[in-house]
Amino acid sequence: MKAPRVAVLTVPDCPHAPLVRDRVAVALAGRAVEVELVEVRGAAEAARWGMTGSPTVLVDGVDPFAVPGEPTSVSCRLYRDEAGAVDGAPSVEALRRVLAGAQDRL
């Protein structure tokens, strides 16, 4: 089974970058998955990646947390957790579900 490709997109000095990196690492614990860390510096680069705010997590090139119709952006991005609370990154559980789903598709 092939491991999913994971990329974490952030803008320079994103206050949520450490949080998202930590949560991705915890969600991937025990899996041999390489995580690409990408610093996005402008609107054109955000559009190329499909980034709708910082941080954005891509799994196999797709943003599993994307809101339909949301434009690409280099702005801050917020996420809702399972209880509906606002947070600066997807929860570990949400990331685990997405990663498990990616592996199931292979």
Backbone bond lengths (Angstrom), bond angles and torsions (degrees), N, CA, C in turn:
res aa  C-N    CA-C-N  psi(-1)  N-CA   C-N-CA  omega(-1)  CA-C   N-CA-C  phi
1 M - - - 1.447 - - 1.528 108.75 -
2 K 1.285 115.59 128.59 1.461 121.93 -178.81 1.533 109.99 -79.46
3 A 1.328 116.52 138.92 1.467 121.25 178.43 1.522 110.01 -75.87
4 P 1.335 117.01 145.48 1.470 119.11 177.16 1.530 110.82 -67.25
5 R 1.332 115.84 153.32 1.462 121.40 173.24 1.521 107.08 -89.67
6 V 1.319 116.83 128.70 1.463 121.67 -178.13 1.524 108.84 -121.82
7 A 1.319 116.00 131.10 1.465 122.04 175.02 1.525 107.61 -128.00
8 V 1.324 115.48 137.88 1.461 121.66 175.21 1.517 106.99 -113.27
9 L 1.333 115.78 116.83 1.462 122.19 -178.09 1.523 109.10 -102.45
10 T 1.327 116.43 129.35 1.457 121.24 176.06 1.519 109.23 -139.97
11 V 1.320 115.67 159.63 1.459 120.90 171.41 1.526 107.31 -91.11
12 P 1.337 118.11 162.06 1.466 119.76 177.75 1.535 110.45 -56.66
13 D 1.304 115.46 137.98 1.469 123.39 177.48 1.523 113.70 62.00
14 C 1.304 118.73 25.70 1.466 121.65 176.74 1.529 108.91 -61.11
15 P 1.325 118.26 123.99 1.460 119.80 -178.42 1.528 113.53 -68.07
16 H 1.335 117.39 -17.66 1.461 120.52 -178.81 1.530 112.92 -98.74
17 A 1.329 117.48 -0.24 1.471 120.35 -178.70 1.527 112.57 -57.88
18 P 1.342 119.66 -48.26 1.468 118.36 179.06 1.532 112.34 -61.76
19 L 1.324 117.31 -38.54 1.465 121.34 -179.64 1.526 111.17 -63.04
20 V 1.327 117.54 -48.17 1.460 120.07 -178.26 1.526 110.65 -66.77
21 R 1.319 118.00 -39.36 1.475 120.24 177.80 1.520 110.64 -62.34
22 D 1.336 117.35 -43.16 1.468 120.93 179.04 1.527 111.03 -63.35
23 R 1.325 116.86 -44.72 1.464 119.98 -178.36 1.522 112.17 -66.76
24 V 1.314 117.01 -38.69 1.464 119.68 176.40 1.529 109.66 -63.40
25 A 1.325 117.63 -42.79 1.468 121.25 179.21 1.531 110.83 -61.09
26 V 1.322 117.62 -43.70 1.468 120.91 179.01 1.530 110.07 -65.54
27 A 1.320 117.31 -43.45 1.465 121.23 -179.71 1.528 111.58 -63.23
28 L 1.320 116.83 -29.93 1.469 121.77 -178.37 1.527 113.03 -94.03
29 A 1.313 118.02 -0.55 1.470 121.19 -175.70 1.524 110.37 -49.35
30 G 1.330 114.92 128.95 1.455 121.12 178.92 1.522 114.54 85.51
31 R 1.325 117.72 -3.05 1.465 120.92 178.23 1.517 109.78 -108.17
32 A 1.309 115.71 143.49 1.459 120.99 178.15 1.522 108.39 -88.82
33 V 1.312 115.88 80.05 1.460 121.81 -178.80 1.518 108.47 -125.89
34 E 1.323 115.73 128.61 1.453 120.65 176.10 1.523 108.65 -86.92
35 V 1.326 115.95 133.49 1.457 121.68 179.77 1.525 108.31 -110.33
36 E 1.326 115.37 123.78 1.469 121.22 177.34 1.524 108.35 -91.07
37 L 1.326 116.94 124.04 1.460 122.07 176.81 1.519 107.88 -99.92
38 V 1.334 116.57 121.87 1.461 121.71 -174.64 1.519 109.20 -123.01
39 E 1.326 116.30 124.74 1.460 121.07 174.38 1.526 108.17 -96.14
40 V 1.318 116.15 114.33 1.460 123.00 -176.85 1.525 108.31 -93.16
41 R 1.326 117.04 125.68 1.459 120.98 -171.34 1.529 115.61 -108.45
42 G 1.318 118.12 -2.04 1.466 117.69 -179.60 1.510 112.17 -165.74
43 A 1.331 115.00 170.92 1.461 121.68 -176.51 1.523 112.50 -62.14
44 A 1.325 117.67 -39.34 1.465 120.22 -179.27 1.526 110.81 -64.82
45 E 1.316 116.27 -41.48 1.466 120.25 178.42 1.535 110.41 -67.35
46 A 1.336 117.31 -39.42 1.468 121.19 176.73 1.525 110.12 -60.17
47 A 1.316 116.94 -41.51 1.462 121.11 179.03 1.527 110.95 -64.69
48 R 1.334 117.64 -41.01 1.474 120.95 178.72 1.527 110.78 -60.41
49 W 1.330 117.05 -40.97 1.460 121.69 -178.07 1.530 112.29 -82.88
50 G 1.331 117.97 -20.31 1.456 120.91 -173.88 1.517 112.01 79.02
51 M 1.311 116.02 30.11 1.465 122.12 -177.72 1.525 110.66 -80.66
52 T 1.334 116.43 124.48 1.467 120.63 -179.92 1.523 111.89 -107.41
53 G 1.299 116.42 27.92 1.457 122.79 178.29 1.512 110.13 136.67
54 S 1.305 115.10 163.63 1.460 121.59 -176.80 1.520 109.65 -109.70
55 P 1.329 115.40 125.31 1.460 130.14 5.02 1.529 112.07 -90.46
56 T 1.331 114.68 155.14 1.459 122.64 172.22 1.526 107.61 -125.74
57 V 1.311 115.92 135.43 1.461 121.91 176.53 1.524 107.32 -109.00
58 L 1.317 116.44 126.20 1.460 121.78 175.92 1.525 108.86 -109.24
59 V 1.307 116.29 135.22 1.462 122.29 175.09 1.518 106.54 -119.98
60 D 1.308 115.59 116.37 1.464 121.54 -175.01 1.524 111.13 54.03
61 G 1.332 116.04 39.01 1.460 122.35 175.30 1.517 114.89 81.74
62 V 1.323 118.11 3.78 1.464 122.50 -176.58 1.526 109.58 -119.33
63 D 1.323 115.83 139.92 1.465 121.62 175.15 1.524 108.31 -87.13
64 P 1.339 118.36 101.86 1.464 120.52 -176.71 1.528 113.36 -71.51
65 F 1.315 117.38 -10.52 1.464 122.05 -179.29 1.531 111.81 -107.02
66 A 1.313 116.74 10.86 1.464 121.35 -176.74 1.524 111.26 -63.74
67 V 1.314 114.45 142.89 1.464 121.74 173.01 1.526 106.03 -96.16
68 P 1.329 117.76 123.19 1.470 119.88 -178.41 1.530 111.75 -52.91
69 G 1.327 115.30 132.76 1.452 121.43 177.69 1.523 115.16 84.12
70 E 1.320 117.19 -3.95 1.465 120.65 179.77 1.537 108.76 -70.58
71 P 1.338 118.14 128.10 1.467 120.12 -179.00 1.527 111.62 -75.50
72 T 1.320 115.56 158.70 1.462 118.94 174.98 1.524 108.80 -66.33
73 S 1.341 115.23 151.79 1.461 118.91 -172.93 1.520 110.93 -163.63
74 V 1.315 115.54 153.75 1.466 121.52 172.20 1.529 109.96 -107.05
75 S 1.312 117.26 20.12 1.460 122.54 179.40 1.529 110.74 -84.34
76 C 1.323 116.13 175.35 1.460 120.86 174.16 1.526 108.96 -69.35
77 R 1.314 114.99 148.76 1.462 121.10 179.17 1.516 108.85 -125.21
78 L 1.313 115.76 138.59 1.454 121.35 177.10 1.526 109.40 -118.67
79 Y 1.317 115.77 152.49 1.458 123.61 -178.61 1.523 109.01 -123.41
80 R 1.314 115.71 153.36 1.467 120.92 172.63 1.528 108.23 -102.74
81 D 1.333 115.69 133.51 1.460 118.74 177.39 1.528 110.16 -84.15
82 E 1.322 116.71 -175.39 1.458 121.98 -175.36 1.532 112.39 -60.74
83 A 1.336 116.92 -27.82 1.466 121.49 -179.97 1.532 112.23 -90.39
84 G 1.332 116.86 -2.42 1.455 121.34 -179.96 1.513 114.67 92.53
85 A 1.330 116.95 0.30 1.462 120.46 178.50 1.525 110.37 -74.60
86 V 1.328 116.05 148.25 1.463 122.07 179.69 1.525 109.57 -83.57
87 D 1.322 115.52 137.81 1.463 121.69 -179.58 1.527 108.79 -144.69
88 G 1.326 116.20 163.83 1.450 121.72 -176.87 1.514 115.40 -85.43
89 A 1.348 117.09 -2.25 1.466 121.36 -179.34 1.516 108.42 -157.83
90 P 1.334 117.61 157.66 1.458 119.35 174.98 1.534 110.04 -60.41
91 S 1.318 116.65 149.50 1.464 120.28 178.13 1.528 110.25 -68.89
92 V 1.314 116.25 160.86 1.464 121.12 176.72 1.521 109.69 -59.68
93 E 1.330 117.33 -42.60 1.468 120.58 179.99 1.528 111.65 -62.69
94 A 1.328 117.33 -43.05 1.466 120.26 178.28 1.527 110.36 -62.46
95 L 1.311 116.80 -42.08 1.468 120.67 178.00 1.519 110.93 -63.88
96 R 1.332 117.43 -41.92 1.478 120.24 178.65 1.524 111.04 -61.09
97 R 1.342 117.27 -42.69 1.466 120.37 179.15 1.528 111.03 -61.82
98 V 1.325 116.49 -44.36 1.464 121.06 -179.62 1.530 110.55 -63.42
99 L 1.313 116.53 -44.37 1.459 120.27 -178.50 1.532 111.13 -68.18
100 A 1.318 117.43 -38.74 1.459 120.42 176.85 1.518 110.16 -64.11
101 G 1.318 117.48 -40.60 1.457 121.44 177.80 1.508 112.09 -63.78
102 A 1.335 116.39 -37.76 1.479 120.45 178.95 1.519 109.84 -64.81
103 Q 1.315 117.41 -41.30 1.463 119.77 -179.60 1.531 110.74 -70.76
104 D 1.318 117.26 -33.78 1.467 120.73 178.80 1.522 112.10 -64.64
105 R 1.337 116.91 -30.13 1.468 121.10 -178.38 1.523 112.29 -75.05
106 L 1.305 117.37 -16.46 1.473 120.16 -176.48 1.512 111.80 -82.55
